[in-house]
Amino acid sequence: MLIQSVFSLVFVASSYALVQDFCVADFSLPDTPSGFPCKDAGNLYGTDFAYSGLGVAGNTSNIFKAAHTPAFTPQFPALNGLGISMVRLDLADGGYTTLHAHRDSSELLVVIEGTICGGFISSTLVGYLKILNKGDIMVFPKGLFHFQRNCGKGPALAFLSYSSVMPGLLVTDYDLFGNDLPTEIVATTTLRDTAQFEKLKGVFGGSGSGPY
Ligand SMILES: *[C@@H]1O[C@H](CO)[C@@H](O)[C@H](O)[C@H]1NC(C)=O
């Protein structure tokens, strides 16, 4: 009897989940706490489930010599609610992504061109590094700080897929040097030198004028 009711519960739950296969976001309607409303399924075609925005290299003329071109829900509305997304990563010679983490998402990298050194730090402070060549993939587990660096010659290209539709971003450099807290407070509480902190705030846009 118990088994039977558990079974019927599972059956009801799974058939409920199957009622809606997808929810292509309708940006003409306002966002809600549970995401954007769905476009009318009767007006969807194959093209609504495809996106062509990752075919062009991003602009790597910046201090990181790196460009991230996202395919998140705003660019690719069919991803809405599916829990996956993708980014094109271009790394010019010497380019890198600054050390960062995604709160809600693991990341899977595949190298298309060039040589990329990937690395992450576990929560027990063990560092894991790997040199990746064309066709190699590397996974960066959810919530762990990681980076990618072009460690070959010439440009490198990779695609990153995420187990989230909008991977939350924790970027150490932007968080530390891009905020508006007074330099002295952040420098002291992170054991850093104030002069170096001022310099990095110049790079990352920290204003240092925030209220205490
Ligand atoms: C790339 O970015 C740089 C710096 O912002 C800018 O000067 C340059 O015009 C951009 N190049 C292209 C092709 O958009």
The ligand as an ORCA input file, in Angstrom:
! r2SCAN-3c Opt
* xyz 0 1
  C      38.071     46.365    -29.250
  O      38.118     47.036    -28.008
  C      38.988     48.169    -28.008
  C      39.071     48.653    -26.564
  O      37.817     48.874    -26.014
  C      38.460     49.210    -28.980
  O      39.311     50.311    -28.992
  C      38.376     48.582    -30.362
  O      37.781     49.495    -31.256
  C      37.568     47.309    -30.354
  N      37.679     46.647    -31.627
  C      36.599     46.244    -32.291
  C      36.875     45.553    -33.596
  O      35.468     46.397    -31.892
*
